[in-house]
Structure formats: C-alpha cells, structure tokens
Amino acid sequence: MEETERRVFMIVVSDTTPLISLMKIGHLDLVYQLFGEVQIPEAVYSELVINRRFPEESRMIQESKFIKKVTVRDSKSVELLRRSTGLDAGESEAILLSDSLNADVLLMDETRGRKVAKQMGIQIMGTIGVLMLAYEEDRLSKEEILACVDVLKHNGRHISNKLYEQLLQKFAE
C-alpha cells in the first residue's frame, strides 16, 4: 500500500506503551510515517502528558500534529470493561475506541489488553510490530532495529524470547 493510501484509509488507535517506547528509542515519527494520523483516547493522552518526570515526552505528545486526542463517550462501557478485565483506563478506552471506530489496528503492548482486544476481533500491533513494519518498508535497517530493541530492554521493556526470535527470523527472510 502506498504511504499516502495508508494515511487516507487506515484508522489507527494507540494505547500508551507503544508511544512511550517509540519516544524512548527516538522514533515516534514512525507512527506518522507508517500510519499517518493516530487516535488516542483521553485516558491515554493523560497517561502520556501528566507525569512531570518526563516533560520532553509530554511536550512531544502535546505538540504532535499526527496524534489526535479523542473522547470516548461511553463511560459506562469503559468502567464495565475495566472491572470485568482488570485493565486500566487507558487500555479500556483504547480498546473501546478501536471497536467504535472499527479501527484497522490498535497499537498495544500489554498482554492482558492484547488478549481482550483479540477476543473482540480487534487487530493488534505492538512496538516490535511497528519496528518490523518499518523494516519491511525500508524505514529502518536491521542494525537500527536491533539497537532500538536493546534500548527498550535496557529501559525495562519486556520483549519475549519468542518475539525476539520472530524479529530475527524476519531479518533472515
């Protein structure tokens, strides 16, 4: 799919962690390059901008032209999803927003949230998936991606051995 087509036709919603991870590795721009506009619910926006220990990251989100804050109006459904699954507000709102928009993909890393979203028929992509797509589209080299994964691991992001092996296998293709 052409880059301009992807931006016009793809609806992408994101949870907090993929955006934080992409900022940590200096590649938040990949979201725009790969998907164009990305929608985030208010709870995710709050999680991204409220922590005063990360003023630079907060500014990046607030000033981003391609990240759009969206209100999830059905607060009862959000609360029901939170109580029934144990997900936090951001994950719950991201899943419900994805469902209501019939999003093409939900960017989410947390295992429990991914499981709930998959059960609802929502297509999921995590941070590693974004990096793999960037590699497929010649936006990042193998070396750049491996360096990004090292930074993520060093910053406490869990990357399963299975997922890491899939990444290495993708490079061998």
Order of alpha helices (4+ residues) and beta strands (2+ residues): alpha-beta-alpha-alpha-beta-alpha-alpha-beta-alpha-alpha-beta-alpha-beta-alpha-alpha-alpha
